[in-house]
Amino acid sequence: DTRPKRLRIAYGPSSYSKKLIPVKERISARQFHEPNLRENTGMNEINEKNEIVVVAGADGFIGGSLVADLRRQGYTRIRAVGAKPFERWYQHFPDVENVHLDLKDRENCETAARGAYQIFMLAADMGGMGFIEKHKVECMLSVLISTHMLMAAQKHNVQKYFYSSSACVYNASKQVDHNCPGLKEEDAYPAEAEDGYGWEKLFSERMCRHFREDYGLHTRVARYHNVYGPNGTWSGGREKAPAAICRKVIEAKLKGHTEIPIWGDGNQTRSFMYIDDCLKGTQMIMNSDILVPINLGSSEMVTINQLIDIAESIAGTKFKRVYELSAPKGVNGRNSDNTLIKKMLHWEPSISLREGLEKTYRWIYDQYVAREKGMQVLA
């Protein structure tokens, strides 16, 4: 039976609320820094590489890539948790603790969190615009994962907790202009998030804040802007724009087609962050004193047409673009304003779209060719 383990547990308050010990003084929501945190918890005295680090959502693109990165850094006790059967994980390593659990269930979250020093909470039911516009209930039910993992982290005295939010939390009225000047962190309010997925992310951000303020849990939140790269979804409906464009160009080239379909009019603007920048930024934010949700994204804004130009340049060919104006296209303009992250971390994502897309294109090309030959690949 390859189905994730599902456990039943009573949801009454008695088994949980008694274990929550409120801090004596609430931390102001307007603070950016938590200067005494490491001193108070003894974090400097612990070699984190020998403590249990949990990656929730390790069966997915970013989670699997994070597990790989932690291994490269020498972390010795990685617990990789995912809901998919192991054969469907994008990256699966036999030398880490791989756990097959459905994290919508509260007891499974407690199993995942038990003994952990830190948790990277990347698990969610999501995909590109074609998925989140048509599966709002599934996206919003990720709130069960987000909430139960926070509860488990508090119960098991986890020292550090990272939550991956999304640029989909931002107010839609700030994203009408194609020439979006960049979304600042404060633009999430007054709230008008992406229906379904964005509202779940915004709610879970607030949960992280209140677990920090009420119970002293070390929570950090990053708002991801369109992460892409190898070892992720590139076909089947959940893929995001960079992977979808690469696949369409590859397919047209290999099959001798002269046209490629494009969702929308091609004038929508976005920024795209390569996975290596995402991994670096995620860990920097986890280990920072930044209390507020912060942008983690590239500020290199391009139109979808310009994204296609780059993919065609890599492929060495051009195609006629057939614009599907009734297809899901998302907001008109979205870009990451990196003023705050540069101020707080003296860093921002810097891998160019051309560099990252070329690596992504080559990987998808190999996967596509292998699939055409009848080999089993993950799409």
Number of C-alpha atoms within 10 A of each C-alpha: 5 10 11 16 14 14 12 9 10 9 9 8 8 9 10 13 11 9 12 15 12 14 13 10 10 13 16 9 12 8 11 14 13 13 11 9 13 16 10 9 12 10 14 10 9 11 9 15 16 13 16 21 26 25 28 30 27 31 30 25 21 27 25 25 24 26 27 17 15 18 17 9 10 11 18 17 19 23 21 24 28 27 23 19 15 16 11 15 21 21 20 18 14 6 10 16 15 18 21 21 24 22 29 22 18 23 20 24 25 20 15 25 29 17 16 21 22 22 25 22 23 24 26 25 20 17 17 19 19 18 20 24 17 12 16 19 12 16 23 21 16 21 21 18 24 26 19 20 28 26 19 21 27 24 19 16 17 21 19 19 25 23 26 22 26 25 26 26 25 26 20 20 12 19 20 14 14 17 18 19 16 20 21 17 20 12 16 18 11 9 15 18 21 23 16 19 28 24 21 25 27 23 17 23 24 14 17 24 23 17 19 22 20 16 17 21 22 26 26 26 27 24 24 22 24 25 23 26 25 21 21 27 22 26 16 9 15 20 22 20 24 23 23 20 23 26 21 18 26 22 16 16 19 11 9 9 12 13 15 18 14 22 19 18 17 20 15 23 22 26 22 28 26 25 24 20 18 25 18 14 22 23 14 14 21 21 15 17 21 23 22 21 24 24 26 30 29 27 24 16 21 20 19 22 16 15 24 23 15 19 26 18 13 17 17 9 13 17 16 11 16 14 14 14 12 9 13 16 19 19 19 20 24 30 27 27 20 21 16 17 19 12 10 15 14 9 14 21 22 14 17 14 20 14 11 20 25 18 15 23 23 16 16 25 19 13 20 21 15 13 14 11 9 8 11 10 14 16 18
